[in-house]
Amino acid sequence: QLVESGGGLVQAGGSLRLSCKAPRMILSTFSGNDLEWYRQAPGKQREMVAGITSGRATNYADSVKGRFTISRDNGKRTLYLQMNSLKPEDTGVYYCHDRALNDWGQGTQVTVSS
C-alpha cells in the first residue's frame, strides 16, 4: 500500500525530497499510524532514519539529525523526507514503513556522489 518516489543521483552537499504515498489507505488509518523512513546501504542491515507519530512527534538517527526532516500530510496520505547536505554515506535504498501495519514500500534508490 506504500509507494516511495523521489530518489535519484545527487552530488554531496545536495538535497532530495522523498515521498511515500498510501493512495488506497483509509484516511483515518493513515492519520492514526506512526510512520518511519528506513534505509539500507549495500552489504548493510536496514536501519531506521526517521520516524513520525500520529501526533507529529519526530525522532531521527544521530547520523541524520540536523540534515533530514520527516513530515506528513495526512490529507494527501503522504509521508515526506527532506534530505539536505547529503553525504556519500547516505547512499542506499530508502523505504517507508507503517509501524502498525508492518507494511513496507518497494523502496527508492538514493545515490550521493563525492
Salt bridges, closest charged atoms under 4 A:
ASP34 OD2 - ARG99 NH1 3.73
GLU36 OE1 - HIS97 ND1 2.81
GLU36 OE2 - ARG99 NH2 2.64
GLU47 OE2 - ARG39 NE 2.79
ASP62 OD1 - LYS65 NZ 3.12
ASP90 OD1 - ARG39 NH1 2.88
ASP90 OD2 - ARG67 NH1 2.76
